[in-house]
Amino acid sequence: MPYTPFLGAYAEGRMQVISADWTGGSAVSVTSISLRRDTEYYYPSNHGNARTWTDVSVTIGESSYSGVSSTFSANMTTTPTTVFNKTASWGDTSAKPSSTQPWGGFNMSFPFTSPYAWSRAKDVCIDFQFTGGSLANNGSWTGVNYVLVDGFSDRIDNGPYYNFLLTAACKAPGQNAPGFFGSNIRTLGPLHSTNPNTLSIDIFQALGAPLTNHIGAIGLLGSFSGVNIGTCEKLYLLHTPVPFSFKTSVTGTWFLPRSHIPFTASSVGIVVYSQSAYTHPVTQAFALSGGVRSVVPALPNVSGFKQVQVNASDRTSATGTLSMIYVPILKLN
């Protein structure tokens, strides 16, 4: 399922959602906005912490989808109405999600101070601003700390990646963190300029020290939790893996040439595990990297959704990043 990692990801962040999908039809009275956690992708170790902001403000105003801008102030064509302005706390989302998630779960809901009378005559801009964020257990929050909210892509050429880093591994000398070997699998839609209706596959390795006799492998059978081997390693790739690459010496981050294969609907949901082994540079013993679990996604949506988001890590910034991907799904109640 597509997602957005940016809404609520910063201590002092901001996101605007501009939509033409709800334009037209009868006027409605909106009393709250709810989000829900993504059910597929998550970070099991260093993201998804419980968080609190001293203030979250949500404002709504008319907008123009066709004239959307990366400048925040340009996206409201009428004086905005503040519908939510108070402290907010979201629960911990670092654990593996269940297959269904409730709207407003983990306190991801914004009940309005008073109902918002929405004529639906024009496009709409919903503006979220977060102030004074702190993580549970006094965790440091100086940059991004993702919480993955259910979302979608308005972009019709590239679909998202669905990868899980499985990072339990021993650190080789010179490594700041355990290395990992894995695959990025994404779909390219029917309007992609060069490779329409294909699966795009990247094989990559992230290592922090020179390693020798490095072999990477992929397979369809694996363990999400891993099988303990030794004191710090886990085996994620199980049962007749297929060797994919071999290098006598490797360091840093590298990618094998990207490959494309025809997309078939029957491949959606297939799980692929990737992991590598190498000769430890000091002990000369067999060692394992961390792994990656990838899921083959469906083709990107081509139904013509008309929603975009503009986000910034600093709510005081005049501009943000305008994107047609990572758009959160908002439930208006």
Long-range contacts (C-beta under 8 A, 24 or more apart in sequence): 1-38, 1-39, 1-40, 1-41, 1-150, 2-38, 2-150, 2-151, 2-152, 2-153, 2-159, 2-160, 2-325, 2-326, 3-38, 3-40, 3-41, 3-148, 3-149, 3-150, 3-151, 3-160, 3-326, 4-148, 4-149, 4-150, 4-151, 4-309, 4-326, 4-327, 4-328, 5-144, 5-146, 5-147, 5-148, 5-149, 5-326, 6-146, 6-309, 6-311, 6-326, 7-35, 7-128, 7-147, 7-149, 7-309, 7-311, 7-328, 8-51, 8-90, 8-108, 8-130, 8-147, 8-149, 9-144, 9-145, 9-146, 9-147, 9-313, 10-130, 10-133, 10-143, 10-144, 10-145, 10-313, 10-314, 11-53, 11-130, 11-132, 11-133, 11-134, 11-141, 11-142, 12-130, 12-131, 12-132, 12-133, 12-313, 12-314, 12-315, 12-316, 13-129, 13-130, 13-133, 13-311, 13-312, 13-313, 13-314, 13-315, 14-72, 14-127, 14-128, 14-129, 14-130, 14-311, 14-312, 14-314, 14-315, 14-317, 14-320, 15-127, 15-128, 15-309, 15-310, 15-311, 15-312, 15-320, 15-328, 16-72, 16-75, 16-125, 16-126, 16-127, 16-128, 16-309, 16-310, 16-311, 16-320, 17-125, 17-126, 17-128, 17-307, 17-308, 17-309, 17-327, 17-328, 17-330, 18-63, 18-65, 18-68, 18-75, 18-123, 18-124, 18-125, 18-307, 18-308, 18-309, 18-310, 19-65, 19-123, 19-124, 19-126, 19-306, 19-307, 20-65, 20-66, 20-123, 20-306, 20-307, 21-305, 21-306, 21-307, 22-120, 22-124, 22-332, 23-65, 23-120, 23-121, 23-122, 23-123, 23-124, 24-120, 24-121, 25-120, 26-120, 27-117, 27-118, 27-119, 27-120, 28-118, 28-120, 28-332, 29-115, 29-116, 29-117, 29-118, 30-60, 30-83, 30-112, 30-115, 30-116, 30-118, 30-332, 30-333, 31-111, 31-112, 31-115, 31-116, 31-333, 32-109, 32-110, 32-111, 32-112, 32-332, 32-333, 33-58, 33-84, 33-109, 33-110, 33-112, 33-126, 33-330, 33-331, 33-332, 33-333, 34-103, 34-104, 34-108, 34-109, 34-110, 34-330, 34-331, 34-333, 35-103, 35-104, 35-108, 35-109, 35-149, 35-150, 35-328, 35-329, 35-330, 35-331, 36-101, 36-102, 36-103, 36-104, 36-105, 36-108, 36-149, 36-150, 36-329, 36-331, 37-93, 37-97, 37-101, 37-105, 37-106, 37-108, 37-147, 37-148, 37-149, 37-150, 38-97, 38-101, 38-148, 38-149, 38-150, 38-151, 39-97, 39-98, 39-99, 39-100, 39-101, 39-150, 40-97, 40-162, 40-295, 41-148, 41-162, 41-163, 41-164, 42-93, 42-94, 42-95, 42-96, 42-97, 42-148, 42-164, 43-94, 43-146, 43-148, 43-165, 44-94, 44-95, 44-96, 44-164, 44-165, 45-94, 45-165, 45-167, 47-94, 47-145, 47-146, 47-147, 47-148, 48-92, 48-93, 48-94, 48-95, 48-145, 48-146, 48-147, 48-148, 49-92, 49-94, 49-135, 49-136, 49-137, 49-139, 49-145, 50-89, 50-90, 50-91, 50-92, 50-135, 50-136, 51-89, 51-90, 51-133, 51-134, 51-135, 51-136, 51-141, 51-145, 51-147, 52-87, 52-88, 52-89, 52-90, 52-133, 52-134, 52-136, 53-87, 53-88, 53-89, 53-130, 53-131, 53-132, 53-133, 53-134, 54-87, 54-131, 54-132, 54-133, 55-85, 55-86, 55-87, 55-130, 55-131, 55-132, 56-84, 56-85, 56-86, 56-87, 56-88, 56-110, 56-128, 56-129, 56-130, 56-131, 57-82, 57-84, 57-85, 57-127, 57-128, 57-129, 57-131, 58-82, 58-83, 58-84, 58-85, 58-110, 58-126, 58-127, 58-128, 58-129, 59-83, 59-126, 59-127, 59-129, 60-116, 60-118, 60-124, 60-125, 60-126, 60-127, 61-124, 61-125, 61-127, 62-121, 62-122, 62-123, 62-124, 62-125, 63-122, 63-123, 63-124, 63-125, 64-122, 64-123, 65-123, 65-306, 65-307, 65-308, 68-308, 68-310, 68-322, 69-310, 69-322, 70-310, 70-319, 70-320, 70-321, 70-322, 71-318, 71-319, 72-127, 72-310, 72-312, 72-317, 72-318, 72-319, 72-320, 73-318, 75-125, 75-127, 75-310, 76-125, 76-127, 77-122, 78-122, 80-125, 80-127, 81-116, 82-113, 83-110, 83-112, 83-113, 83-114, 83-116, 84-110, 84-111, 84-112, 84-113, 85-113, 90-147, 92-136, 93-147, 93-148, 96-224, 101-150, 103-331, 108-149, 126-330, 129-315, 130-315, 131-315, 143-313, 144-313, 149-328, 149-329, 150-328, 150-329, 151-326, 151-327, 151-328, 151-329, 152-301, 152-305, 152-307, 152-327, 152-329, 153-300, 153-301, 153-324, 153-325, 153-326, 153-327, 154-301, 154-305, 154-306, 154-307, 154-308, 154-324, 154-325, 154-327, 155-300, 155-324, 155-325, 156-189, 156-190, 156-191, 156-300, 156-301, 156-302, 157-188, 157-189, 157-191, 157-192, 157-193, 157-300, 158-186, 158-187, 158-188, 158-189, 158-192, 158-200, 158-300, 158-325, 159-186, 159-187, 159-188, 159-189, 159-297, 159-298, 159-299, 159-300, 160-186, 160-297, 160-325, 161-185, 161-186, 161-294, 161-297, 162-294, 162-295, 162-296, 162-297, 163-292, 163-293, 163-294, 163-295, 164-224, 164-292, 164-293, 164-294, 165-290, 165-292, 166-224, 166-226, 166-234, 166-236, 166-275, 166-290, 166-291, 166-292, 166-293, 167-290, 168-226, 168-232, 168-233, 168-234, 168-290, 169-232, 169-233, 169-234, 169-287, 169-288, 169-289, 169-290, 170-230, 170-231, 170-232, 170-233, 170-280, 170-287, 170-288, 171-208, 171-232, 172-207, 172-208, 172-209, 172-211, 172-280, 172-281, 172-282, 172-287, 173-209, 173-281, 173-282, 174-208, 174-209, 174-210, 175-207, 175-208, 175-209, 176-208, 177-208, 178-232, 178-289, 178-290, 179-205, 179-206, 179-207, 179-208, 179-209, 179-211, 179-289, 179-290, 180-205, 180-206, 180-275, 180-289, 180-290, 180-291, 180-292, 181-205, 181-206, 181-216, 181-274, 181-275, 181-276, 181-289, 181-290, 181-291, 181-292, 182-274, 182-275, 182-291, 182-292, 182-294, 183-218, 183-272, 183-274, 183-292, 183-294, 184-294, 185-272, 185-294, 185-295, 185-296, 185-297, 186-297, 187-263, 187-296, 187-297, 187-298, 187-299, 187-300, 188-260, 188-263, 188-300, 189-299, 189-300, 189-302, 190-299, 190-302, 191-302, 195-260, 197-262, 197-263, 197-299, 198-260, 198-261, 198-262, 198-263, 199-260, 199-261, 199-262, 199-263, 199-267, 199-296, 200-258, 200-259, 200-260, 201-258, 201-259, 201-260, 201-261, 202-255, 202-256, 202-258, 203-244, 203-245, 203-255, 203-256, 203-274, 204-253, 204-254, 204-255, 204-256, 205-250, 205-253, 205-254, 205-276, 205-289, 206-252, 206-253, 207-250, 207-251, 207-252, 207-253, 207-289, 208-251, 208-252, 209-251, 209-281, 210-249, 210-250, 210-251, 210-281, 211-249, 211-250, 211-251, 211-278, 211-279, 211-281, 212-248, 212-249, 212-278, 212-279, 212-281, 213-246, 213-248, 213-278, 213-279, 214-245, 214-246, 214-247, 214-248, 214-249, 214-250, 214-276, 214-277, 214-278, 214-279, 215-243, 215-245, 215-246, 215-276, 215-277, 215-278, 216-243, 216-244, 216-245, 216-246, 216-274, 216-275, 216-276, 217-241, 217-242, 217-243, 217-244, 217-274, 217-275, 217-276, 217-277, 218-242, 218-244, 218-272, 218-273, 218-274, 219-272, 219-273, 220-270, 220-271, 220-272, 220-273, 221-273, 222-271, 222-273, 222-275, 222-291, 222-293, 223-273, 224-293, 226-291, 229-288, 233-287, 233-288, 234-288, 234-291, 235-275, 235-288, 236-273, 236-275, 236-290, 236-291, 236-293, 237-273, 237-274, 237-275, 237-291, 238-273, 241-273, 241-275, 244-274, 250-278, 263-299, 265-298, 267-296, 268-296, 268-297, 268-298, 269-295, 269-296, 270-295, 270-296, 271-295, 271-296, 272-296
